[in-house]
Amino acid sequence: MTGEILRQTALDRLRNIQRLSREVNGLAGTPHDQRLLDMMRHHAEEIQELFKTKDAHYLTEVGDLWVLCCEILLEAGAPVDATLERCLGRFEKKLTELIRETRSNI
């Protein structure tokens, strides 16, 4: 299941970014997966700071974090589209349940 949520060109670009990122981290002697996790943590902190100061650049940083998340999926051999589809379903189900529970407690 590829290209059903994301266009194939986006998936191809993500795979290329992951390949380049792995090469950069390999040249630096850094374990790729650990470097990705460190970068994700850094981006999450940066997003919080930019959001607090109402700096709209936080939206670009959110996009960067998303790319890093996709890299983690690719590094683990997980299909990006299938994982995204599964997560969309989980969010939809959970939010629908929370709405139903909240309404029944009002």
C-alpha positions in Angstrom: 0.0 0.0 0.0 2.1 2.9 -1.2 1.0 6.3 -2.6 -2.6 6.0 -1.3 -2.3 8.8 1.2 1.0 10.4 0.1 1.9 10.8 -3.5 4.5 8.5 -4.8 6.8 11.4 -5.5 6.6 12.4 -1.8 7.4 8.9 -0.7 10.3 8.7 -3.1 11.7 12.0 -1.7 11.3 10.8 1.9 13.2 7.7 1.0 16.0 9.8 -0.6 16.1 12.1 2.4 16.4 9.1 4.7 19.2 7.7 2.6 21.1 11.0 2.6 20.5 11.4 6.3 21.8 7.9 7.0 24.9 8.7 4.9 25.6 12.0 6.7 25.2 10.4 10.1 27.4 7.5 9.0 30.2 9.9 8.0 29.9 11.5 11.4 30.1 8.2 13.2 26.7 8.7 14.8 24.1 5.9 15.0 21.4 7.1 12.6 18.3 6.1 14.7 19.7 7.8 17.8 20.5 11.0 15.9 17.0 11.1 14.5 15.5 10.8 18.0 17.8 13.6 19.2 16.7 15.8 16.3 13.1 15.0 17.0 13.5 16.0 20.6 15.2 19.3 19.6 12.5 20.1 17.0 9.7 19.5 19.6 11.4 21.9 22.0 11.9 24.5 19.2 8.3 24.2 18.2 7.2 24.9 21.8 9.4 27.9 22.1 8.4 29.4 18.7 4.7 28.7 19.5 5.0 30.5 22.8 6.4 33.6 21.1 3.8 33.4 18.4 6.5 33.0 15.7 4.8 31.4 12.7 8.1 29.6 11.9 6.9 26.9 14.3 4.8 25.6 11.4 7.9 24.9 9.3 9.5 23.2 12.3 6.4 21.0 12.6 6.9 20.0 9.0 10.6 19.2 9.8 9.5 17.1 12.7 7.1 15.2 10.4 10.0 14.4 8.0 12.0 13.1 10.9 9.1 10.9 12.0 8.9 9.5 8.5 12.6 8.9 8.6 12.2 6.8 11.7 9.5 4.8 10.0 11.7 4.2 7.0 14.7 3.3 9.2 12.6 0.7 10.9 11.4 -0.7 7.6 7.8 0.4 8.3 5.6 1.5 5.3 4.9 5.3 5.7 1.5 5.2 4.1 0.2 2.1 5.9 1.4 3.4 9.2 -0.2 6.8 8.6 -3.4 5.1 7.6 -3.4 3.0 10.8 -2.7 6.1 12.9 -5.4 8.1 11.2 -7.9 5.4 12.1 -6.7 5.2 15.7 -7.1 9.0 16.1 -10.5 9.0 14.5 -11.7 6.2 16.7 -10.2 7.6 19.9 -11.6 11.1 19.3 -15.0 9.8 18.4 -15.0 7.8 21.7 -13.9 10.8 23.7 -16.7 12.9 22.2 -19.3 10.2 22.9 -18.0 9.8 26.5 -17.9 13.6 27.1 -21.4 14.1 25.8 -22.8 11.2 27.9 -21.4 12.9 31.0 -22.9 16.3 30.4 
